[in-house]
Amino acid sequence: MSQFFESLMLICFGISWPLSIMKSWKSRTSKGKSAIFLVFILIGYVSGIIAKIISGNVTYVVFFYALNFVLVATDLVLYFRNDRLDKMR
């Protein structure tokens, strides 16, 4: 049951990332974003995956950690692209 709620938490967090990615893609600016914030979130997801591995409790929940990690990493890449575009303007 705890895995269900952990998955639900990750799904709820994960819903916001595609929206953030779309906003980053369309706006073409890094204003209003923080690379440090995104890096800390990535560290959090990696820590969650490592905790699952260390505890020997690797289940389907790891998929949601990994998916969220990929989404946040995508947003971070777009941040750096947009930051470069901001500097070019």
Rosetta blueprint (number, residue, H / E / L):
1 M L
2 S H
3 Q H
4 F H
5 F H
6 E H
7 S H
8 L H
9 M H
10 L H
11 I H
12 C H
13 F H
14 G H
15 I H
16 S H
17 W H
18 P H
19 L H
20 S H
21 I H
22 M H
23 K H
24 S H
25 W H
26 K H
27 S H
28 R L
29 T L
30 S L
31 K L
32 G L
33 K L
34 S L
35 A H
36 I H
37 F H
38 L H
39 V H
40 F H
41 I H
42 L H
43 I H
44 G H
45 Y H
46 V H
47 S H
48 G H
49 I H
50 I H
51 A H
52 K H
53 I H
54 I H
55 S H
56 G L
57 N L
58 V L
59 T L
60 Y L
61 V H
62 V H
63 F H
64 F H
65 Y H
66 A H
67 L H
68 N H
69 F H
70 V H
71 L H
72 V H
73 A H
74 T H
75 D H
76 L H
77 V H
78 L H
79 Y H
80 F H
81 R H
82 N H
83 D H
84 R H
85 L H
86 D H
87 K H
88 M H
89 R L
